[in-house]
Amino acid sequence: MNDPAEYNSLIALTLAGSCEAYSEIYETTIGDVYKTVHFLVANRSDADDVIQEIYMQVHRSLGQFDVSRPFKPWMMGVVMRQVQAYRRKRWTHLRLIHKAERYGQAMDSDFTSEVVDKIANRPLLASVNSLPYKLKQVVILHYLNENSQEEIAAILDIPLGTVKSRIHAALQKLRAKRNPNSRAVGKVEDLYESR
């Protein structure tokens, strides 16, 4: 099916709650999606998980689809973003495993061990918890959740420059707490102390 009017009709029906219409969108697109994902994701079970994520994301995003544009390129954009998200997650996971092996630590491949590894340093965690809320917020989003500075700006709905200055201020405070003899508190850090 290459007729934009048919896709638009199916999208409208899906948005109105029709499971059959979404099933038809799935059936007309799964061939291309399957080939693309299985070519880009080597592990078959991971590829199947990525495909499932793609169709969940498509369903969530149909409301934002611009019906004046072609559907298939939009759909493939969702496919490529989900594959890229998988690759980033996989790369981070492999990097953590490599880091754990380098330090002689055993690391399970499940989510909980990844979190435990990230927060295992109790003194650092205590220092982060003692930061003012606005500074702690950006540290958690950036270093624990691995969001980019741009993503943090979007999540918190603040300018990118503010995110950068808060990260800088937080790092300065953490360094000062680690080395209490050096006084490294400056103008930017003072701004966030009272907030």
C-alpha positions in Angstrom: 0.0 0.0 0.0 1.6 3.3 -1.2 -1.5 5.5 -1.2 -1.1 8.3 1.4 -4.9 8.6 1.7 -5.1 4.9 2.8 -2.4 5.4 5.4 -4.1 8.6 6.6 -7.4 6.8 6.9 -5.8 3.9 8.9 -4.0 6.5 11.1 -7.3 8.3 11.8 -9.0 5.0 12.6 -6.2 3.9 14.9 -6.3 7.2 16.7 -10.0 6.7 17.2 -9.2 3.3 18.9 -9.4 0.8 16.1 -7.1 -2.1 16.7 -7.8 -3.5 13.3 -6.6 -0.4 11.6 -3.3 -0.5 13.5 -3.0 -4.1 12.7 -3.3 -3.2 9.0 -0.6 -0.6 9.4 1.6 -3.2 11.1 0.9 -5.8 8.3 1.8 -3.3 5.5 5.0 -2.1 7.2 6.4 -5.1 9.0 8.3 -6.5 6.0 10.4 -3.4 5.5 10.9 -2.9 9.2 11.9 -6.5 9.8 14.5 -6.5 7.0 15.9 -3.2 8.1 16.2 -4.0 11.8 17.6 -7.5 11.2 20.2 -6.1 8.9 21.3 -3.5 11.5 20.9 -5.5 14.7 22.9 -8.8 14.6 21.3 -10.5 17.6 17.9 -12.0 16.6 16.2 -11.7 20.0 17.5 -8.1 20.4 16.2 -7.4 16.9 12.8 -8.7 17.8 12.8 -6.5 21.0 13.7 -3.5 18.8 10.9 -4.2 16.4 8.5 -4.4 19.4 9.8 -1.0 20.6 9.4 0.5 17.2 5.7 -0.4 16.9 5.0 0.8 20.5 6.7 4.1 19.6 4.8 4.4 16.3 1.5 3.8 18.2 2.5 6.5 20.8 3.6 9.0 18.1 0.8 8.6 15.5 -0.9 11.7 17.0 2.1 13.8 16.0 2.3 12.5 12.5 1.8 15.2 9.9 -0.7 13.8 7.4 0.6 16.1 4.6 3.8 14.2 4.6 4.4 10.6 3.4 4.0 7.9 6.0 6.7 5.4 5.1 9.6 7.8 5.4 8.3 9.0 8.8 7.9 5.3 9.9 11.5 4.6 8.8 12.7 7.6 10.8 11.1 5.9 13.9 12.9 2.7 12.9 16.3 4.3 12.6 15.9 6.2 15.9 15.0 3.0 17.8 17.9 1.1 16.2 20.2 4.0 17.2 18.8 4.0 20.8 19.4 0.2 20.9 23.0 0.7 19.6 23.7 3.4 22.2 22.3 1.2 25.0 24.3 -1.8 23.8 27.5 0.2 23.5 27.1 1.5 27.0 26.4 -2.0 28.3 29.5 -3.4 26.6 31.6 -0.5 27.9 30.4 -1.2 31.5 31.2 -4.9 31.1 34.6 -4.1 29.8 35.2 -1.6 32.6 34.1 -4.2 35.2 36.3 -6.9 33.7 39.3 -4.5 33.7 38.8 -3.9 37.4 38.3 -7.6 38.1 34.6 -7.2 39.1 32.0 -9.7 38.1 29.0 -8.0 36.6 25.6 -9.6 35.8 23.9 -8.5 32.6 20.7 -7.4 34.2 19.6 -3.8 34.9 20.0 -4.0 38.7 23.7 -4.7 38.6 24.2 -1.8 36.2 22.6 0.5 38.7 24.4 -1.0 41.7 27.7 -0.5 39.8 26.9 3.2 39.2 26.0 4.0 42.7 28.4 1.7 44.6 30.6 4.6 45.6 28.8 5.6 48.8 30.9 8.7 49.7 30.2 10.0 46.2 26.5 9.2 46.5 26.4 11.0 49.8 28.1 14.0 48.3 25.7 14.1 45.4 22.7 13.8 47.8 24.0 16.8 49.8 24.0 19.0 46.7 21.2 21.6 46.3 18.3 20.1 44.4 18.8 21.9 41.1 22.4 20.7 41.0 21.6 17.2 42.1 18.9 17.0 39.4 21.4 17.6 36.6 24.0 15.3 38.0 21.5 12.5 38.3 20.2 13.0 34.8 23.6 13.4 33.2 25.8 10.9 35.0 23.4 8.2 36.4 20.8 8.3 33.6 23.3 9.2 30.9 21.2 12.0 29.3 23.0 14.5 27.1 23.0 18.1 28.1 20.6 18.9 25.3 18.2 16.2 26.6 18.4 17.5 30.1 17.6 21.0 28.9 14.5 19.5 27.2 13.5 17.4 30.2 13.8 20.3 32.6 12.6 22.9 30.1 15.6 25.2 30.8 18.2 26.7 28.5 21.2 24.6 27.5 23.6 27.1 29.0 21.8 26.8 32.4 22.3 23.0 32.2 26.0 23.5 31.5 26.5 26.0 34.3 24.6 23.7 36.8 26.8 20.7 35.8 29.9 22.8 36.2 28.7 24.1 39.6 27.9 20.6 40.8 31.3 19.3 39.8 33.0 22.2 41.5 31.0 21.5 44.7 31.8 17.8 44.5 35.5 18.5 44.1 35.5 20.9 47.0 33.8 18.3 49.2 36.4 15.7 48.1 39.2 18.1 49.0 37.9 20.3 51.8 41.2 22.2 52.1 40.7 23.9 48.7 38.0 26.6 48.4 36.5 26.2 44.9 33.2 27.9 45.3 32.6 30.7 42.8 29.8 32.9 41.5 28.0 30.1 39.6 28.0 27.8 42.6 26.7 30.5 44.9 23.7 31.1 42.5 22.4 27.6 43.1 23.3 27.3 46.9 20.1 29.1 47.9 17.7 27.4 45.4 
